[in-house]
Amino acid sequence: MKRIDCLQAIYPRLEDCAVVTIMGAVAAELYSLGHRPNFFYLEHAMGLASSIGLGIALARPDCKVVVLDGDGSVLMNLGGLTTLARYAPRNLVHLVFDNQVLLSVGGGAPGGHQWFTTATSTGTDLAAVARGAGIRRAQLVEDLDDFTEAALDAIRGDELACVVARVEAEMPASFHMDVHMLENRFEFPRALQRIQAKTATGGRT
Ligand SMILES: Cc1ncc(C[n+]2csc(CCOP(=O)(O)OP(=O)(O)O)c2C)c(N)n1
């Protein structure tokens, strides 16, 4: 299963959500499908996408929050899972793309260094870790149909959910992103205000 196909499958459904991605390959691939102002690309703060998502979800219970994460990032902040479970916002969905490596730092090139593998390559099951942390609805999916069903169900649902998707370690076609961090920092909260306005007026803005 390729991460880009997973993102493509849920992309239309992300229109009215607050979307937070970890930096690197996930962010670049989401951007390549078409930037939207309700997408926040969290740069540098590896491991903290779910923490940012948690804050937004608690502050904006009327808004569905979707966090797009990587296995290396989640492993850097495992305590984030216990905090998610503790507050369990019903409007938060945590989608983790597990490619078993730190893809965004590169590797695997002929003559270059090998991939930096993560603990999921040696047996750590992040969905089981999430369940152990107290997130009741946490599952591992291994093919695109299962991912699409689980992710869309979770977004439609009314319960904290975590979906861990086993994906190939494939680089995005490009890392090009023409959205400045500061621009994104200001446009994102404005986009969330519009989502609120839409909800409050029953769809009329
Ligand atoms: C605190 C911190 N350490 C290291 C980095 C460098 N870094 C950027 S992306 C990345 C790998 C992210 O791995 P993962 O979450 O598995 O996502 P993938 O790149 O595989 O899609 C690393 C180590 C960083 N940005 N911040």
The ligand as a Gaussian input file, in Angstrom:
#p B3LYP/6-31G(d) Opt

LIG

1 1
 C       13.199000      16.546000      16.877000
 C       13.571000      16.209000      15.472000
 N       14.488000      15.251000      15.229000
 C       14.805000      14.942000      13.954000
 C       14.240000      15.614000      12.906000
 C       14.668000      15.285000      11.495000
 N       13.640000      14.541000      10.788000
 C       12.807000      15.145000       9.934000
 S       11.723000      14.080000       9.220000
 C       12.364000      12.781000      10.058000
 C       11.821000      11.389000       9.857000
 C       10.345000      11.269000      10.154000
 O       10.054000       9.891000      10.173000
 P        8.590000       9.353000      10.162000
 O        7.762000      10.031000      11.151000
 O        8.647000       7.867000      10.237000
 O        8.023000       9.790000       8.738000
 P        8.566000       9.427000       7.275000
 O        9.637000      10.420000       6.976000
 O        9.050000       8.022000       7.300000
 O        7.377000       9.605000       6.404000
 C       13.438000      13.187000      10.871000
 C       14.258000      12.289000      11.714000
 C       13.289000      16.605000      13.224000
 N       12.662000      17.290000      12.257000
 N       12.971000      16.899000      14.495000

